[in-house]
């Protein structure tokens, strides 16, 4: 009599690899896709730097050696070095679940305090004159509202208040919301941009798409929100792309690199010799408001600064010349 066949043993699920575990933990904690990409990249570099040894086998001297390599041989900035440290410590604390009594031994790089680059009002005018179309509108918003570039590009239709002349910045730096001013001169161009965005949205809906990315599982909570007009980006991308996390094809907002390149090119054409990036327009917004006599607390709220001391850095240009001092050479 033949014996009954023995069923194969069930496959034992393999634990996820280290970097995949890192990705999963970052997503559980709702970190941004940019933070995920940066942390995974730094963890990979750290492992490769130490000959692919597992981080469990490494300690404080190894972390310090990697950070020293970045500072001395790679000559990275203090902020980059500190980002690498944050990524490695996240790996140990959140993924490997290790108590690290040696954490205090890993010293953070000291960030130098730099004065921001600020354009004069004439330079801002010249810069904007050399921009056109959507790039002009985004750059004008940065100068007219004090928003950061990603805050402007992530602006959604529902957060534009034409009647109240204000914009609501959602999930800004530090995951904070705030309200800023909507310049009167940008109302008509912004309405035209939103109409172009509406046409793109209708085109996506006709193609069976049109669902935008929503934060914190709102797409599950509100089934129709992702395709609703109010949740669409004011500055949608010209092409659709695949979400790197979900694999869903959708239309994201414009890429910040396109604005950065346009501003740099416009600055060269305008003959502006200062380093000019979109963030310089935010610096100029704050400085020009203070020069116009607005209270520093008001400017702090518009910028979304947690501490007024951060806003006070813009007071360096309020007096003519170096701190308003008359040089003795001019008295000769």
ABEGO torsion letter per residue (X at the ends): XBBBBBBBBBBBBBBBBAAAAAAAAAAAAGBBAAAAAAAAAAAAAAAAAAGGBBAAABBAAAAAAAAAAAAAAAGBBAAAAAAAAAAAAAAAAAAAGBBBAAAAABBBBBBBBBBBBBBBAAAAAAAAAABBEAAAAAAAAAAAAGBBAAAAAABBAAABBAAAGBBBBBGBBGGBBBBBBBBAAAAAAAAAAAAAAAAAAAAAAAAGBGBBBBBGGAAAABAAAAABAAABBABBBABBBBBAAAGBBBBBBBBAAAAAAAAAAAAAAAGBABBBBAAAAAAAAAAAAAAAGBBAAAAAAAAGBABAAAAAAAAAAABBEBGGBBBAAAAX
